[in-house]
């Protein structure tokens, strides 16, 4: 079978690999119809993770069940399913409590995923076939046929749509609140979208790629280009000029409520230094979130912070240790949530929003490619080439089978 594998820093290749076979009676074999290239895959592509050469990558996976083990009961050959990127057992202390992003049995670390550095031996899904452990638990059944109008929407249930929704949960977004999202990649765009779904009154989104900011505007968010100046000050000035907002405040409140109620970091440790373009500053977005959030507000760090980071500039950063404005955060009584998304907590509900026409996350998809075009797509996505917002690999033969 064809599969996309890591061949070293900024080198992906399409290689021939053996088709996986069932190992346990609880396994299933999935014929992949669509797989996504995720923004977090770029950390591996850039050589910023300890990923072994030859690893098949990809954790956004959907398709049709080809074969099931003898112990699988709820999934059958021919079922259309999407997989959470979390590989989880369903029975450990954490899984039983809904924390499938911290499964205790599937990896040496308290988390596991398909085709990702440090997250277990599980083959990635940018391939024609993938093995699914504990298929009854890990497969979400989908209606319809491969390639239908929901194909893109359903694929995003594997990661970025639930992850974005999880970001709004951690940031405590509720009706009427104001939100700032830093980063207009796929997760950032959908974090803005989910904030609006949850009833946020205003959503600002910060980036410098104009096509991404335009997409944010289409969703109803307010785009902020950090190349035009300090994004926190831009948001504060907009809030000050909002006469309806200012008139609603009591005396002495105005200067203290020019920030937002909720801030979401959808960038992570490869953030660009706003004062020195072209350079990284891992804590840039954390600092911006601390500055923009109002007292007693909430911050979510949904962007990836990785350790070890072999490509970092200093020894502490290589261990994932970064400065944190703890004094400001404490003074403001800010609540911070962070970590990977427990996809199964949300994916069934979000699936039903899609089916009923209430949510259309697939609007962020910009490109459909064949697997042979994946190395070129990685290069363009990594350069933030205009228009490369979300790239999906389509396996047309699998859809037709």
VEXDREN-2710 file (C-alpha; in Angstrom, 1 decimal):
% VEXDREN-2710
k/r/px/py/pz
1/UNK/0.0/0.0/0.0
2/UNK/1.0/3.6/-0.4
3/UNK/1.8/5.7/2.7
4/UNK/3.4/9.0/3.6
5/UNK/6.5/8.7/5.7
6/UNK/8.9/11.0/7.5
7/UNK/12.4/10.9/5.8
8/UNK/14.2/13.6/7.8
9/UNK/13.8/17.4/8.4
10/UNK/11.4/18.9/5.8
11/UNK/11.3/15.7/3.8
12/UNK/8.2/13.5/3.4
13/UNK/8.0/10.7/0.9
14/UNK/5.3/8.4/-0.5
15/UNK/6.5/4.9/0.0
16/UNK/5.2/1.3/-0.4
17/UNK/4.4/-0.4/2.9
18/UNK/2.9/-3.8/3.7
19/UNK/-0.8/-3.7/4.3
20/UNK/-1.5/-4.1/8.0
21/UNK/-3.1/-7.2/9.4
22/UNK/-5.2/-7.8/12.5
23/UNK/-3.2/-8.4/15.6
24/UNK/-5.9/-8.8/18.3
25/UNK/-9.5/-10.0/18.2
26/UNK/-10.5/-6.4/19.1
27/UNK/-8.8/-4.9/16.1
28/UNK/-10.3/-3.7/12.8
29/UNK/-8.7/-2.8/9.5
30/UNK/-9.8/0.4/7.9
31/UNK/-9.7/1.3/4.2
32/UNK/-8.9/5.0/4.3
33/UNK/-11.0/7.3/2.1
34/UNK/-9.8/10.7/3.4
35/UNK/-6.9/11.7/5.6
36/UNK/-5.9/15.2/6.7
37/UNK/-2.5/17.0/7.0
38/UNK/-2.7/18.6/10.4
39/UNK/-0.9/21.8/11.5
40/UNK/0.7/19.7/14.3
41/UNK/2.2/17.4/11.7
42/UNK/4.4/20.3/10.7
43/UNK/6.3/20.1/14.0
44/UNK/7.5/16.7/12.9
45/UNK/8.1/17.9/9.4
46/UNK/10.3/20.7/10.7
47/UNK/12.4/18.2/12.7
48/UNK/11.1/19.6/16.0
49/UNK/10.2/16.2/17.4
50/UNK/12.2/13.1/18.0
51/UNK/10.5/11.2/15.2
52/UNK/12.2/8.1/13.8
53/UNK/12.9/8.2/10.0
54/UNK/10.5/6.1/8.1
55/UNK/7.5/6.6/10.4
56/UNK/4.2/6.7/8.6
57/UNK/2.4/9.9/9.7
58/UNK/-1.1/11.2/9.9
59/UNK/-3.7/11.1/12.7
60/UNK/-6.8/12.5/10.9
61/UNK/-8.4/9.4/9.5
62/UNK/-11.8/8.2/8.1
63/UNK/-12.8/5.4/5.8
64/UNK/-14.6/2.1/5.5
65/UNK/-14.1/-1.0/7.6
66/UNK/-12.4/-3.7/5.6
67/UNK/-12.1/-6.4/8.2
68/UNK/-12.9/-6.9/11.9
69/UNK/-11.5/-9.2/14.6
70/UNK/-13.6/-11.9/16.2
71/UNK/-14.3/-9.9/19.4
72/UNK/-15.6/-6.8/17.6
73/UNK/-19.3/-6.4/18.1
74/UNK/-20.6/-3.0/17.1
75/UNK/-18.6/-2.4/13.9
76/UNK/-19.0/-4.4/10.7
77/UNK/-17.3/-4.7/7.4
78/UNK/-18.6/-1.9/5.1
79/UNK/-19.3/0.5/8.0
80/UNK/-18.2/4.1/7.3
81/UNK/-16.3/5.4/10.4
82/UNK/-14.1/8.3/11.5
83/UNK/-11.3/7.7/14.1
84/UNK/-10.4/10.0/17.0
85/UNK/-6.7/10.8/16.8
86/UNK/-6.5/9.6/20.4
87/UNK/-5.8/5.8/20.4
88/UNK/-7.5/4.7/23.7
89/UNK/-8.5/1.5/25.4
90/UNK/-11.9/2.6/26.8
91/UNK/-11.4/0.8/30.1
92/UNK/-8.5/2.4/32.1
93/UNK/-9.0/4.8/35.0
94/UNK/-8.8/7.9/32.6
95/UNK/-10.8/6.5/29.7
96/UNK/-13.6/5.4/32.0
97/UNK/-13.9/9.0/33.2
98/UNK/-13.9/10.4/29.6
99/UNK/-10.2/11.4/29.6
100/UNK/-9.4/9.4/26.4
101/UNK/-6.6/11.9/25.6
102/UNK/-4.7/10.6/28.7
103/UNK/-5.2/6.8/28.2
104/UNK/-3.0/4.9/30.6
105/UNK/-2.6/1.6/28.7
106/UNK/-1.9/2.3/25.0
107/UNK/1.5/4.0/25.4
108/UNK/4.4/4.4/27.9
109/UNK/3.2/8.1/28.2
110/UNK/-0.4/8.9/29.3
111/UNK/-1.5/9.5/25.7
112/UNK/-1.4/7.7/22.3
113/UNK/-2.2/8.6/18.7
114/UNK/-1.7/7.4/15.2
115/UNK/1.5/8.4/13.4
116/UNK/2.8/10.9/15.9
117/UNK/6.1/11.4/17.7
118/UNK/6.2/10.0/21.3
119/UNK/2.6/8.8/21.1
120/UNK/3.1/5.0/20.6
121/UNK/3.8/2.5/17.8
122/UNK/0.6/3.1/15.9
123/UNK/0.9/3.5/12.1
124/UNK/-0.3/6.8/10.8
125/UNK/-3.4/7.3/8.6
126/UNK/-1.9/9.1/5.6
127/UNK/-2.0/5.6/4.0
128/UNK/-4.3/3.4/2.1
129/UNK/-5.0/1.2/5.2
130/UNK/-4.7/1.6/8.9
131/UNK/-5.1/-0.8/11.8
132/UNK/-7.6/0.3/14.5
133/UNK/-7.1/-1.0/18.0
134/UNK/-10.2/-1.5/20.2
135/UNK/-12.4/-0.8/17.2
136/UNK/-15.7/-0.9/19.1
137/UNK/-14.5/2.0/21.3
138/UNK/-12.4/4.0/18.8
139/UNK/-14.7/4.0/15.7
140/UNK/-17.5/6.5/15.3
141/UNK/-20.1/5.3/12.8
142/UNK/-21.2/7.7/10.1
143/UNK/-24.2/7.8/7.8
144/UNK/-24.1/8.2/4.1
145/UNK/-21.5/7.0/1.5
146/UNK/-17.9/7.8/1.0
147/UNK/-17.4/11.0/-1.0
148/UNK/-20.7/12.5/-0.2
149/UNK/-21.3/16.1/0.8
150/UNK/-20.3/15.4/4.4
151/UNK/-16.9/13.8/3.6
152/UNK/-14.8/16.9/4.5
153/UNK/-17.0/17.8/7.5
154/UNK/-16.8/14.2/8.9
155/UNK/-13.1/13.9/8.4
156/UNK/-12.6/17.0/10.7
157/UNK/-14.3/15.0/13.5
158/UNK/-11.0/13.1/13.8
159/UNK/-9.2/16.1/15.4
160/UNK/-9.5/19.8/14.5
161/UNK/-13.3/20.3/15.0
162/UNK/-13.4/18.5/18.4
163/UNK/-10.1/20.1/19.3
164/UNK/-11.4/23.6/18.5
165/UNK/-14.6/22.9/20.5
166/UNK/-12.5/21.6/23.4
167/UNK/-10.5/24.9/23.3
168/UNK/-13.8/26.8/23.8
169/UNK/-14.6/24.6/26.7
170/UNK/-11.2/25.2/28.4
171/UNK/-11.5/28.9/27.7
172/UNK/-15.0/28.9/29.2
173/UNK/-16.7/30.5/26.2
174/UNK/-20.4/31.0/26.9
175/UNK/-23.1/33.2/25.3
176/UNK/-22.3/36.9/25.3
177/UNK/-18.5/36.5/26.1
178/UNK/-15.7/38.1/24.1
179/UNK/-13.0/35.9/22.7
180/UNK/-9.5/36.4/21.2
181/UNK/-8.0/33.5/19.2
182/UNK/-4.3/33.7/18.4
183/UNK/-3.5/31.7/15.2
184/UNK/-5.8/31.3/12.2
185/UNK/-4.7/27.9/11.1
186/UNK/-7.3/25.1/11.0
187/UNK/-7.7/24.8/14.8
188/UNK/-7.6/28.6/15.3
189/UNK/-10.3/29.2/12.6
190/UNK/-12.5/26.5/14.0
191/UNK/-11.9/27.8/17.6
192/UNK/-13.3/31.1/16.3
193/UNK/-16.2/29.2/14.6
194/UNK/-17.0/27.2/17.7
195/UNK/-16.9/30.3/19.9
196/UNK/-19.6/31.8/17.6
197/UNK/-21.5/28.5/17.7
198/UNK/-21.5/28.8/21.5
199/UNK/-22.9/32.3/21.4
200/UNK/-19.8/34.6/21.9
201/UNK/-20.7/38.2/21.2
202/UNK/-17.3/39.2/19.7
203/UNK/-14.5/37.0/18.4
204/UNK/-11.1/38.4/17.4
205/UNK/-8.6/36.3/15.5
206/UNK/-4.9/37.1/15.2
207/UNK/-2.6/36.0/12.3
208/UNK/-0.6/37.6/9.5
209/UNK/-1.7/35.4/6.5
210/UNK/-4.3/37.4/4.7
211/UNK/-6.2/34.5/3.2
212/UNK/-6.6/33.0/6.6
213/UNK/-7.8/36.2/8.1
214/UNK/-10.3/36.6/5.2
215/UNK/-11.6/33.1/6.0
216/UNK/-12.0/34.2/9.6
217/UNK/-14.0/37.2/8.5
218/UNK/-16.3/34.8/6.5
219/UNK/-17.0/33.0/9.7
220/UNK/-18.0/36.2/11.4
221/UNK/-14.8/36.8/13.4
222/UNK/-12.9/40.1/13.5
223/UNK/-9.5/39.6/11.8
224/UNK/-6.4/41.2/13.4
225/UNK/-3.1/41.3/11.4
226/UNK/-0.2/41.4/13.8
227/UNK/2.0/42.9/11.1
228/UNK/-0.1/46.0/11.5
229/UNK/1.1/46.4/15.1
230/UNK/0.7/44.9/18.6
231/UNK/-2.4/42.7/18.3
232/UNK/-3.3/43.2/21.9
233/UNK/-3.3/47.0/21.5
234/UNK/-5.3/46.6/18.3
235/UNK/-8.0/44.6/20.2
236/UNK/-8.0/47.0/23.1
237/UNK/-8.4/50.1/20.8
238/UNK/-11.3/48.4/19.0
239/UNK/-13.0/47.7/22.3
240/UNK/-12.5/51.3/23.5
241/UNK/-14.1/52.6/20.3
242/UNK/-17.1/50.3/20.7
243/UNK/-19.5/52.9/21.9
244/UNK/-22.3/50.3/22.8
245/UNK/-19.8/48.4/24.9
246/UNK/-18.5/51.5/26.6
247/UNK/-22.0/52.8/27.4
248/UNK/-22.9/49.5/29.0
249/UNK/-20.1/49.9/31.6
250/UNK/-20.4/51.5/35.0
251/UNK/-18.0/54.3/36.0
252/UNK/-14.4/53.2/36.6
253/UNK/-15.0/49.9/34.7
254/UNK/-14.1/51.1/31.1
255/UNK/-10.3/51.1/31.3
256/UNK/-10.3/47.7/33.0
257/UNK/-12.5/45.9/30.5
258/UNK/-10.9/46.7/27.2
259/UNK/-9.6/43.2/26.9
260/UNK/-11.6/40.0/26.3
261/UNK/-13.2/37.4/28.6
262/UNK/-11.5/34.4/26.9
263/UNK/-8.2/33.9/25.1
264/UNK/-7.2/30.9/23.0
265/UNK/-3.6/30.1/22.0
266/UNK/-3.9/28.0/18.8
267/UNK/-0.3/28.5/17.8
268/UNK/2.0/26.8/20.4
269/UNK/5.7/26.6/20.8
270/UNK/6.7/27.7/17.2
271/UNK/5.1/31.1/17.6
272/UNK/6.6/34.0/15.7
273/UNK/8.2/36.9/17.6
274/UNK/5.9/39.9/16.8
275/UNK/8.8/42.3/17.3
276/UNK/11.4/40.4/15.3
277/UNK/9.7/38.9/12.2
278/UNK/11.2/35.6/11.1
279/UNK/12.3/34.6/14.6
280/UNK/10.6/32.3/17.0
281/UNK/9.6/33.1/20.6
282/UNK/7.8/30.2/22.1
283/UNK/6.1/32.2/24.8
284/UNK/4.9/35.0/22.5
285/UNK/1.3/33.9/22.4
286/UNK/1.1/33.0/26.1
287/UNK/2.3/36.6/26.8
288/UNK/-0.3/38.0/24.5
289/UNK/-3.0/36.0/26.0
290/UNK/-2.0/37.1/29.5
291/UNK/-2.1/40.8/28.4
292/UNK/-5.4/40.6/26.5
293/UNK/-7.5/38.7/28.9
294/UNK/-9.6/40.6/31.4
295/UNK/-9.3/40.0/35.2
296/UNK/-11.0/36.7/36.2
297/UNK/-10.9/35.6/32.6
298/UNK/-9.9/32.3/31.0
299/UNK/-7.0/31.2/28.8
300/UNK/-6.8/28.0/26.8
301/UNK/-3.5/26.7/25.4
302/UNK/-4.6/24.3/22.6
303/UNK/-1.5/24.9/20.4
304/UNK/1.1/22.2/20.9
305/UNK/3.9/22.7/23.4
306/UNK/6.4/19.8/22.9
307/UNK/9.2/18.3/24.9
308/UNK/11.7/17.3/23.9
309/UNK/12.2/19.8/21.1
310/UNK/15.5/19.0/19.4
311/UNK/15.3/22.1/17.2
312/UNK/14.9/24.7/20.0
313/UNK/17.4/27.5/20.5
314/UNK/18.5/26.9/24.1
315/UNK/18.7/24.0/26.5
316/UNK/15.6/24.9/28.5
317/UNK/13.5/25.3/25.5
318/UNK/14.7/21.9/24.3
319/UNK/13.1/20.4/27.4
320/UNK/9.8/22.4/26.8
321/UNK/10.6/24.9/29.6
322/UNK/9.5/28.4/28.6
323/UNK/9.0/31.7/30.6
324/UNK/5.5/32.3/31.9
325/UNK/4.1/35.7/33.1
326/UNK/2.9/34.1/36.3
327/UNK/2.7/37.3/38.2
328/UNK/0.3/38.9/35.8
329/UNK/-1.8/35.8/35.5
330/UNK/-2.0/35.5/39.3
331/UNK/-2.8/39.2/39.8
332/UNK/-5.6/38.9/37.3
333/UNK/-6.9/35.6/38.8
334/UNK/-6.8/34.0/35.4
335/UNK/-7.8/30.3/34.9
336/UNK/-5.8/28.4/32.4
337/UNK/-6.7/25.1/30.7
338/UNK/-4.5/23.2/28.3
339/UNK/-3.7/19.9/26.7
340/UNK/-4.9/17.5/24.0
341/UNK/-8.5/17.0/23.2
342/UNK/-10.4/14.0/24.4
343/UNK/-12.1/13.6/21.0
344/UNK/-14.6/11.0/22.0
345/UNK/-16.1/13.4/24.5
346/UNK/-17.4/15.6/21.7
347/UNK/-17.3/13.8/18.3
348/UNK/-20.7/12.1/18.4
349/UNK/-22.5/15.3/19.3
350/UNK/-20.5/17.4/16.7
351/UNK/-21.3/14.7/14.1
352/UNK/-25.0/15.2/14.8
353/UNK/-24.6/19.0/14.4
354/UNK/-23.1/18.4/11.0
355/UNK/-25.9/16.0/10.0
356/UNK/-28.6/18.5/11.0
357/UNK/-26.9/21.3/9.1
358/UNK/-26.0/23.3/12.2
359/UNK/-22.3/23.1/11.7
360/UNK/-20.1/23.1/8.6
361/UNK/-16.4/22.8/9.7
362/UNK/-15.4/21.6/6.2
363/UNK/-15.6/25.2/5.1
364/UNK/-12.0/25.6/6.1
365/UNK/-10.8/22.9/3.6
366/UNK/-8.8/24.6/0.9
367/UNK/-7.3/21.6/-1.1
368/UNK/-8.0/18.0/-2.0
369/UNK/-5.0/16.1/-3.2
370/UNK/-3.9/12.6/-4.2
371/UNK/-1.5/10.8/-1.9
372/UNK/1.3/11.2/-4.4
373/UNK/1.0/15.0/-4.0
374/UNK/1.5/14.9/-0.2
375/UNK/5.2/15.9/-0.1
376/UNK/4.5/19.0/-2.1
377/UNK/1.5/19.9/0.0
378/UNK/3.6/19.6/3.2
379/UNK/6.1/22.0/1.8
380/UNK/3.4/24.6/0.8
381/UNK/1.5/24.2/4.0
382/UNK/4.7/24.7/6.0
383/UNK/5.5/27.9/4.1
384/UNK/1.9/29.2/5.0
385/UNK/1.5/29.7/1.3
386/UNK/-1.6/31.8/0.7
387/UNK/-4.7/29.7/0.3
388/UNK/-3.2/26.6/1.9
389/UNK/-5.5/26.5/4.9
390/UNK/-6.5/22.8/5.2
391/UNK/-5.3/20.0/3.0
392/UNK/-7.1/16.7/2.7
393/UNK/-5.7/13.6/1.0
394/UNK/-8.5/11.8/-0.9
395/UNK/-8.2/8.1/-1.8
396/UNK/-10.6/8.0/-4.8
397/UNK/-10.2/4.2/-5.4
398/UNK/-11.2/3.6/-1.8
399/UNK/-14.3/5.7/-2.2
400/UNK/-15.3/3.8/-5.3
401/UNK/-14.7/0.3/-3.8
END
